[in-house]
Amino acid sequence: MARLTLFDGRNFQDRRLQIRRRGLAIRNMSAIRFDNDLSSFRLRRGNAANATLVLFSQANYQGSFRVFRGNTAIANLSNFNFNNRTSSLIFILRNLTDAQIRNIQSNARAPRGIAEIRR
């Protein structure tokens, strides 16, 4: 089982939200009271390296995006010019290509087979 932990402070500090699922799409981060608050995160997927996390700067999987794959710990999203900029995200236990991500954006739909939080 994969685990994604989101933090609203840098260096894995302050308020956190832990997600343990096979995949999750959050159409609007305000639904979980994390809109434009994400500053650091940890993604752990056991020994498999095929998990993908896509952070979007706008709700409904729109705007600019950053992609992180495999077991990842990002202590400061400022290093990626994405601190406090996440308004939607997709967390899935397979590799998503950039073409698949652009398709998600053009359709404003999460990939099939994962839970989605809407607002």
Beta strands, then each sheet from edge to edge (+ up, - down):
strand 1: 3-9
strand 2: 13-19
strand 3: 23-26
strand 4: 40-44
strand 5: 52-58
strand 6: 62-69
strand 7: 72-74
strand 8: 88-92
strand 9: 115-117
sheet 1: 2+ 1- 4+ 7-
sheet 2: 6+ 5- 8+ 3- 9-
end
